């Protein structure tokens, strides 16, 4: 299955919890970090977006996700791919019969979370956060990021404004509703 959602909404927490349930986690961020390291460019959110778009332009709009899905196929187990950010990628999940989950939260909650994380890609001012949100929500090309369109394509959306325990209960409830589709 794939995970999409807004910055700081809890995509990583959703993936981590699914790993505790037996899923293998594959990450677009890790995929892009390897490319960033190979290119020896600055490691920030803008660089990740630019490199992701370059790769999608060069190799096709589903290149990154297709690469990870190929890796998932080789793993031969239930896999969660985080983070789907391009509508063409979201459509790929649906076209091949895989679940696409979304996570969202109020903007104040999300900004508080990324500020608390303090990672190299997340330590930004509120103005920069807003600019990044805008840049990730306005793509018009088939290879460009448009997170709201990805969220709109999801089979299910977790609204994650509360505690981790609440998110976990919501994930368990959803998993129970689809458990026959997984080797659980």
N, C-alpha and C positions, 0 to 999 in steps of 0.2 A: 504494500500500500504506500501511498505517498502522503506527505504532510505539506500543507501550504499555510500561510498566515502572515499576519503583520509582524513587524519588528517588535520583539519583546512580548509577544502574545503568549508564548509558552510552547513553541514548536519543539524545542529541545527537551523540555520536560515531558511532553507527550511521547517523544521518541525514547527517552530514557525509561519511562514507565513501560512502554511496549517491550523494550529489551528485557525488563524484569519479568515479562510474561512469555519470554522465549523467542522474541523476534531478533533478527540481526539488523543493526543500524548502519545505513549508508548515508553519507552526508555530502550534499552539494558543496558546503563550505570546505570540507576536507579536500574534495576534488579540486576546487579553485585555489586553495592554499598551496597545493602542489604546483600548480601553474604559476602562481605568484612567486614562489620560491625559485622555480626554473627561470623565470624572467627577471628575477632580482629587482622587483618593483616594491614600492611601499605597500604595507599590509594594512589597508583600511577598507571600509565598506564601499567607498567610491571605486577603489581599484577592483574590488571583487565584482561590482556591477559592470564595470567597463570590460574586464577580461571575460566575464560570462557572456556579454553581448558580442564581443569579438569572436569567441568560439562558436556561438550559435550562428553568427553571420557566415563564418567560414565553412562550417561543417553541417549546417542545418539547424533549424530552431529547436529540435529535440535532442541535439547531440549530447549534452551533459546528462540529461535524464536517461537517454537510451544507453549511454555508457554505464551508468549505475545500474540500470535494469539488467543489462547483460551480466554485470558482476553479481547481481542478485540471483539470476538464473543459475550461474555457476555455483552459488552457495547452496542451492537446493533446499532452502528452508524459507520460512516466513520472514519477509524482509520489510523494513520500513525505510523509505527514502525521504530524507529531509533536506532540502526545502524546495518545493516546487514554486517557481516565481514567474514563469512565463506561461501565458494561456495556452500556447501550443503544447507545452509539456503537460499541463493539466488535462488537456483533451486526449493526449496519448494514453494517460492512465485509464481514462474512461473508455477509450476505443479498444483497449486490449483487455478490458474487464477487470481492472484493478480498482480498489477503493482509493479515493482521494479524500482525506480528512483536512479540515481547516480548523485553525485556532485563531481567536480574536479576543481582544480585551479593550477596554476604554483607553483612550490615548494617554491620559494621565497615569494610569496603572502601568502601561507599557513603557513610558518614558522613565518612570521610577525604577522599573526593573532593569532597563539597560544601563541606567546610571549606577545602580547598585552593582551590576556585573563588572563594570569598569574594564572590560577587555579592550584590546587595541582598536577593534572595529566599533566599539560601542561608546567609548568615552568622548561624547560630543555635547555641544551646547543644545539647548532646546531649539534654537533657530536652525542649527545644522540637522538635528533630528527631523524637524518639519520639512526641510529641503530634501532630505533623503527619502522621506515618505512620499513626497510629491514626485520625485524622480522615479520611484518604484511603482507609481500608480498611473503613469501617463503614457506608457509605451503604445505605439501604434503599429510598429512593424511586427511580423510574426515571430521574430527572435528577441524582441524587447520585453522587459519586465512590465508586468501589470498585475500586481498582487490582488487588487479587488476583483478582477475578472477570474483569477484562479480560485479565490474564495467562493465566488458565485457558482463555480462548476463543481464544488465539493459535494460529496455524497452526504456528509454530515459536518456540522460546525460546532466546535466546543467553545462556549463563551467562558473565558477564563479570567474573571475579575475577582475571584475569591482565592481561597487557600489551595495549596497543593493537594491536601486531602480531598477537597471538593472536586478538583480536577480528576484525581484518581478514581473517585467514586463514579464520576461521569464516564470515564474511560471504561471502567469495569462494566457499567450498565450497557454501554454501546457494544463492547466486546461480547457480552452475553447475548445480545440481540443478533449477532452475526457469527457466533462461535462455530457453527457447522461449516463455515467457509475456510476455517483455518485448522491446522493440525493440533488443536488445543484439546 
